């Protein structure tokens, strides 16, 4: 069941879905609903979304279609990022367009992600998971049913894979296999999520929508730094 009030339901985080196509909007809302307990709000276009935001709505995350009448997704994004009260709101554009120029414009405006239609739940999940704090070492180990030594091995393996990918993003992006590149980034993101590193997974989810060497390389390096920091914490615990 979708919630369309401006109040949180039992403390659930608010997610605003903006799309002028009612079918696409319902599909996206359903996928968000499938990812967990969220207070899902909707806007029928960018102008409607901006009215709600101006009225005080402060969602934890916005998923917004790119091309809409009255106020496009990029125009709404520009307003959100220019507003001191809203600029930190994670804003993910959703579109069937996957050309470099469109993605470059989204990145330049400060989009926190870019999801290419037809959207799939695995494209959305990292952005939603990023709303939760990263797990502590003990939380990850307990959930996975392993000790800290095994967790350290897993983190080390993931760090090496991220380092390998970050060393030459242009090489595998230049092969022209966009789906293959997204799949590789998605696998690395799943590894981060499995180890409780939601912020790192979100970095890689953003990169999946902007397949160019610069943003992909930056996302891989950022994710690697977050994994390395968690790895360092296991060493600190071992020596304590």
Secondary structure, 3 states (H helix, E strand, C coil): CCCCCCCCCCCCEEEEEECCCHHHHHHHHHHHHHCCCEEEEEECCHHHHHHHHHCCCCCCEEEEECCCCCCCHHHHHHHHHHCCCCCCCEEEEEECCCCHHHHHHHHHHCCCEEEECCCCHHHHHHHHHCCCCCCCHHHHHHHHCCCHHHHHHHHHHHHHHHHHHHHCHHHHHCCCCHHHHHHHHHHHHHHHHHCCCHHHHHHHHHHHCCCCHHHHHHHHHHHHHHHHHHHHHHHHHHHC
